[in-house]
Amino acid sequence: SREKDSILDDMITASQKMPIVSAAEEMALVRKDVFEWLDRTRKVLDEELPPFDSVFSIVSELDQLNVGHSPSRRELTRNLRPNKHVDNELRDFAKLDLCTFCETEIQRISALYSSVSVWHDKSTGVLTTLQVHGNPAITKQYATGSVRTCSMVDLKRIEDLLDEYGTLKVSLKEERDNLQVACNECHRWSDKVTENLLEDRNRPFSDLLAEVDAANKPEGRPRGIILTPTRQTLDVVISILKWHGLARTATKGKMVDTSVAYPLLLEGIEIVELYGKVQHRDNQYIPSVERTSENIRRKLDSKKAHKPFSRAKMESQEISKALILRMVNETRDREEGYPLFRLLLLAWQVDVEKFAEQFRDGGDKSSFTLEAASGLRSARPRLLEPTAEADGLNDESELFVEFNRLVDQAMLKREQISNLLSFKKSILRDCLRQPEIAKSHLASLKESYADLRKDAKGTRLLGLPPVIATNLDKEIKLFSWLVRAVQYPEALGDEKDIPNTSSDFERVPLDVLFKLHDTSPDMIENSGDFALVVVRVKELHEAASKWQSEVSNLTLLSMRGGKRRAQQSDGLDGDDAQQRIDPAKVAAMSNHQILKRVAMPREDAIRNMLKNTKKFEVLLQELLSKDYAGKNADRIVLPYGGSLVDYEGRFILLRLTGSPLYLKLKALVEKISSVADDVLADTP
């Protein structure tokens, strides 16, 4: 109140008249300064946006009051010696006064200062950095003395400070304006560069290179600020534009200068790969970055390092990605003179020549097939609208000519084999009437198969598809079987084709028939004579097997035609008919129809059996149909020994066995037995 202020002023005036400085006088001056600080603080707090300098001044003075160093007291005690006890007493007095009279205002001003001091410090630091880097947008002097060059400021940091400024309750207009000017300058620069790179699609890349290069120089960029696009990003863009310019120069003319183009292709192989993918149509060639790069390095034969562009790095930024996509556009490439298309062609030729070189040097043959080579040749890059202007390859290079020769040679071989296999049905239809054609065709198949295997082991021919060798092998097996079968055309033909006697043609041996049956191929539709041969082999095999089985059951002949062991008797009376053979059945078996076509191994044995059986019957009839009177046994001379014992002591009926009748009967029985041994059957 005014009354209190008047009393306080009177106390100070009275104290000043005293010859010494008392503690009471110092306390009065401190209280006076506290009241004056309180008045100024209330005025600042009542303002809508008080200046930061005012707030900062009040807070600074508050700090002094808290330690008892009020302005008036400092002036009074300026020439006095410090007194620790007095200072402590006055500090406590000042704190008590501030707590008593200014507690609310202290809290409010402290909160206000805290809310703005962080922003102020950040903005001052940013502006100081910009000023150190020479940014012309900074009008106030922030850097004092010699300040070392510091790191640049990110534009995002400036934008965040400007966004935060709207929430402040203190005015920092000058700092805010300087930041805004710097931010606007960054946006203008960024928009200009972005517009050139992203939106202007008709400007030649050479013109674009000049503008971007100028914008990325230190004097062309906003100083002290890191912004998008960054210097590193534009360095990549400039490198790509320079590379494109060099590629355009190297690929001009009727033929590409490979000594210049190879390093450029190696450096921009990922750009060329992307161009191939964008223009990809109908299995068109796309270079493999790793493989093609290695092939180019071998051609360069140089130790100089060629660092390729990183596609991941190029596509990490929007502007460089947009530039690359514009660059690989076919229409834009045509406007630029086809530099990327010619480099793609060159990459294709590098891989083609490497293929021919590795084949010539004896590489892994499983990789060098006609399929791979023809696929590589058919993948030659081509434009949607072909033009001679775009083609700049050296078609006369040694390896390129060799590659084409290898492909043409292998394709001719494949066509020859395909033509050979196409004759199959026509030959099968007439194989019985024209067996020599089947034999000639088989010889041609074997010759082609042998050549194919020989070429596959050497380096003369690209590997043909495995299915060709498989088909050849199947055809050889088929015609090998057929040629063996048609050696007996009459036996396998129709009934009317069989001559009256088997001596007029060659019958099929049984073992040959069985082998033909076991290896018989599948039936083929509309195959004429071949189908008849397959069916006839099956029928003959069935009839021959049945004949063999019947002969085995009827006689003592084994399946191979020899004599087999007779059935053993177990001592029981059995059916006597089962132990006997019927000569009529044997005769029927010897005249069976199968014997007209098939030469059976037991055929002669059956006929001999009939012959010997008849002879046996005649001899047996001769033995059994006659009566032998013989001599009178009583008139036979007796032996010197016992009548029942011979000279060696063996028991023998000498009176019987020594008679002429016995000897005659014995000779006849031995003759019949010798005939019976040749009868390979049990007879009645």
Buried (B, 14 or more C-beta within 10 A) or exposed (E): EEEEEEEBEEBBEEBEEEEEBEEEBBBBBBBBBBBBBBEBBBEBBEEEEBBBEBBBEBBEBBEBBEEBBBBBBEEBBEEEEEEEEBBEBBBEBBBEBBEEBBEEBBEBBEEBBEBBBEBBEBBBBBBBBBBBBEBEBBEEEBBEEEEEEEEBBBBEBBBEBBEEBEEBBBBBEBBBEBBBBBBEBBEEBBEEBBEBBBEEEEEEBEEBBEBBBEBBEEEBBBBBBBBBBBEEBBBBBBBBBBBBBBBBBBBBEEEBBBEBBBBBBBBBBBBBBBBBEBBEEEEBBBBBBEEBBEBBBEBBEEEEEBEBBEBEEBBEBBBBBBBBEBBBBBEBBBEBBBBBBBBBBBBBBBBBBBBBBBBBEEBEBEEBBBEBBBEBBEBBBBBEEEEEEBBBBEEEBEBBEBBBEBBEBBBEBBEEBEEBBEBBEEBBBBBBEBBEBBBEBBEBBBEBBEBBEEBBEEBEBBBBEEEBBEBBEEBBEBBBBBBBBBBBBBBBBEEEEBEEEBEEBEBBBBEBBBEBBEEBBEEBEEBBBBBBBBEBBBEBBEBBBEBBEBBBEBBBBBEEBEBEEEEEEEEEEEEEEEEEBEBEEBBEBBEBEBBBBBBBBBBEBBBBBBEBBEBBBEBBEEBEEEEEEEEEEEEBEEBEEEEEEBEEEEEBEBBEEBBEEBEEBEEBEEEBEEBBEBBBBEBE
